[in-house]
Amino acid sequence: MRWAGEEKIVNGSDSKRVVITGASSGIGAATAQAFAAQGARIVLAARSEDALETIAETCRQHGAQVLVHPVDVTDTEAVAGLARRAQEWLGAIDLWFSNVGIGVVGKFHEVPITDHHRVIEANLIGHLNDAHAVLPIFIAQGRGTFVNMISVGGFAPAPWAAAYTASKFGLRGFSQALRGEVAPYRDIHICDVYPTFVDTPAIRHAGNYTGGKTSVPPGVLDPRSVAKAVVRLADHPHDTTAVGAPAFAMKLAQLAPGLTASSMNRFMGRYFAKADPAPATSGNLFAPPIDDGQVDGGFRRAEQRAAAAGIAGVLTLAIVAGGVLLSRRNDRR
């Protein structure tokens, strides 16, 4: 696993031809701007044309050539159309960043099943649609990089976000399987990116059936640091890239998933019992938010230390449990 540091992005990305889905805010928007600064030609895709145009304008200020293509990645034919149009406009596709991600928070049985279905459709089926559309192009070219935005949710179970967990675990497995299939093509790469908590508008846009206002811990990543890791993959493809120091602790949680999940469940229950009240909402699951087009979520502030302490405690339990299991395994050998 690669740990994405603060190394300078090489200038080899200056002529890259890039497609980004989920480009209307957060990590996708930050990545578009990062590629634009390197002189790439970019196709931006998401549901909201207005939000895409906002991001496109910031990219054009860097002198980048940008094409906006509204699309819902859950629509298989629409994604195939995106790939065809991108290939025609770009001439070839060097990197496709499959970045769509949505979520809904709440106890599983209290969240409408239609909301759960929508999360799976966007976070898993949408990424399959992306890969299915671009992979034949890569094979015909003999090269190409497909980048899957997964998150640490692909390693650590998240109670109160069961569908999100299912989608991210499934996406990690899909990437591993697809990587095996493209192994004969030495210049085609399937890359996964696993950031920890990121300061994007996504948490405000998520569906929420907890009864309380959602938040994130301090110390969340700047989305631009994740974007830097994605841009680097254009010249240095790597199977798995983790962004944010706690990612290893999250991965270690797989060694004691029951302990991690039950601890997180207790924390979530306590947190939302004290949170400011909030109405039930499906968020951006079925329609783009009206305040799309922003990179930052505005959560990087000190007032949320209590939330961080709780999450840090869960991570500590994961590390301890993992260490105990590893010690027991070593003792048996």
N, C-alpha and C positions, 0 to 999 in steps of 0.2 A: 504493500500500500504506500502510495506517495503522500507525503505531508506537504501541502501547498504553503510555501513560505512567502517571504516578501521579495523574492528575487525579481530582478528587472526583466520585463517581457522583451524578448528578442525582437528585432525588427523584421524577422523573416515572415511575419504575418501581414506585411504591408500590401500584398496583392491577393490575399485570400478571398474566395468566393463563399459566402456564408449564408445559411438559412437559420433563422431563430424562430421557433414557435414559443408562445407564451412571452412575447416580446413587449407587451404593452405596459409592464411595470416591473418593479423589483429586480431580481437577478437577470431576467431576460433583457430588460431595458439597460441595465448597467453593462451587460455583456455587449449589447449592440453599440453602445457608446465607446467601449474599450476597443472593439474591432474597428470602429470608425476612426479612432485616433491613430490606428495603425495603417489606415489607408485601404481597408478591405471594402469590397462591394457586398452589400447586405440585402437580404430579403427578410422583411419583418412580418410575422404572422401572429394573429390573435383574433379574438372576437370583435373587439372595438376598433373600428377604423379611425375614429377621432383620436383615441389614445395612441394608436400606432403612428398617426401623423405627428403627434406631439413628440414622440420619441424620435421619429425620423428626422424632424427638424433639428433636434440637438445633434444628430449624427451628421447631417449635411453641413452644419457649422464647422465640422472638422474637415470638410471637403469630400466626404464620402458620398458615393453613389448608393441610393437606397430605393428599394421598391417595397411598397406597402401592399400586403395581400391579406385582407380579412378572411379568417377561416375558423371554424369550430373543429378541433382535432378529433372529436368523437364522430365526425362525418367522414367515413372512409373515402368516398368519392371526392369530397372536397379536398382532402389532404393529397390525394393522388393528383388532383388538378393543381394544387400548390406546387408539388414537385415538378410537374411538367412546365409550369410557367417559370419557376425558378431556374430550371435547366435552360430554357430558351433565353431568358434574360441574362443569366450569368455566363452561359456557354458551357459551364461545368460547375459541379458543386464540390468544394473541398471539404467543408465541414457543415454538418447539420446538427444543430443544438436542439434537442427535444426537451423542452423546459416547462411545459404546462404542468401546473400543480394546484389543486384546490383541496379544501378540507371542510369537515364539519365536526364540531366538538359537542359532546353530550353522551350520556349513558346510551349504550347501543340500542336498548329496547325503547328508549324515549325519543330517538331520532327517526323521522319518517324513513321507511325503507327506500323510497324513491331518492332520498338524499344520499343514502349509502350507495345506491346503484350509480348515481351520477359521479360520485367520487371515483369509483372503480372505472367508469367509462372514460373519464378525463385522464386520470393519473396512470392507468395501466393500458386500456384499450387505445387511448389517444397516442401513447408512445409506440404501441405496436403499429398503429396506422402510419405514424411517421417513418418507422423503420421499413415497413412494407413498401412504402412509396419510394424511398430513396435508395434502398439497397440495390435494386436492379440498375440504377444509374451508376452507383459505385462499381458494380461488377463490370458494367460496360466500359467504364473509364479505366478500370483496373486499380482504382485507389479511392480513398475517401475516409473521413472520420465521422463517426456517429457518436455524439455525446449525450448521455442520459443524465438528466438531473434527478437524483434519487433522494438524498438527504439521509441523515442518521436514522430516520424512521425506517429505513430498510434493514437496520440491524437490531434496533431496540423496540420492543412492543410498546405501544402507547395506548393505555386504557383511556376511555372517553374519546378516542379517535380510532375506533376499530377498523372502519373502512379505509382510513388513511394508512393504517398499519398494513392491512391486507394488500393495498395497492402498491406500497413501497417494497414489501417483502416479495411480492409477485414480480415487480419490475426488476429487482436485483436478480431474481432467478432467471427472468427472461434474458437479461443482458448476458448472464453467464452462459446460457444455452446458445444464444446467438453468436457469442464470441467463439464458441466451439465450431459453429457452422462456417464461419468466415475464416477460420484458421488457415485453409489452403491459399487464401489471398493475402499475401504478406503485407500488402500496402493498404488493406482495408482494416480499420480499427474500430472497436466498440469500447468506448470509454465511459466510466461511471464517475460521477462526482457526488460526494457525500458531505455537505456542509452541516454544521450544527445549527443553532438558532441564528437566524439572519434577520436584520432589521429591514423588512419590506412591508408593504401594505397588506400582505397576504393574511395576517392574523385578523386584521380589521374586516377583511372581505369574506372571511370564512363563515360558514353556517354555524349557528350557535344555539344550542338547546339546553344550556347549563343553568340558565336563570341568572348568570352573573357575567360581568364584563370580562372579556379575555385580555391577556397581556403576555408579555415575554420577559425573561430575566435580563438584567443588565449584563454587559459584556457580550451582547449579541454582535454578530459579525456585520461589518459594513458590506453591503451587496457587491461593492466594487472589488473587494478582496476575493470573492467567489468568481466574479467576472474575470479577474486576472488569471485565476487557475484555468478557466475554460479557454481563454485565449492562448495560454501556453500549450494546451493540448493540440492546437492546430499545427504546431511545429514539433512538439514532443509528445505524441500520443502515449497514454499510459492506461492500463486496464482500470485501475482504481485510484482515485484521488480524494483524500480526506481534507477538508478545510475547517480549521478550528480545533484547538487542542483537546476538547472533551470527546472528540470522535472516537479515540481509541477506547475510552471508558465505555462508550455506548456499544462498541463492537464487543467488548469483553462481557457485556451484559447478556450475550447469547449463551454464556456458560451457566447462567442461573436465571433464565427468563421468568420463571415463576416468582422468584423473590423480587426481581426488578419490577415486574408488572404489578404485583400486589402493593409494593411500596409506592409506586407511582399512582396507583389507584387511590390509596389513602391520602396522598398529598393533594391530588386533584379534588377529592371530596372536601378536604379542609379549605383549600384555596377558594373554591367557588361558593362555599358556605359563607365566606367573609367578603367576597367580591361585591362591588357595587352592582345593583340589579341591572339586568339587561333583558329586553324582550326576545322571544324566540324568533329566529330568522334563518332562512336558507342562504343568506348572503349572496355570493356571486356564483352559486352552483349552476343556476339556470339562465343567468343573464350577466353581462359584464357590469361592474360597479360604475357609478357615475363619476367617481373621483379617480378613475384609472389614469395612467400616463405618468405615474410617479415612481421614482427609484427607491426612495427611503420611506420607511414606515413611521419614523419619528419616535421610536421606542428607546433609543440610546440615551437614557437618562438614569439618574441615581435613585429615583424614588422606588424602584422595583427590587430592592435588595432582598426583601422578604421572600419573593418568588424565587429569586436565584438561590437563596439558602436552601429552600425546600428541594429544588431540582438538584443542587449540588449534593444534598444528602442522599438522594436516590442514586446518583452516580457513584458516590462513595460506597454505598451498599453493593452496587454492581461490581466495583473493583475488588472489594473484600471477598465477595462471594466467588468471583472468578479466581482470585488468588488461592482461596481454600480448595476449590475444585482442582486447580492445576497442581497444588501440592499433593492432594490425594492421588491424583493420577500418577505423579512422579514417584510417590511412595510405593505404588503397586508394581512399578517396573523393576 
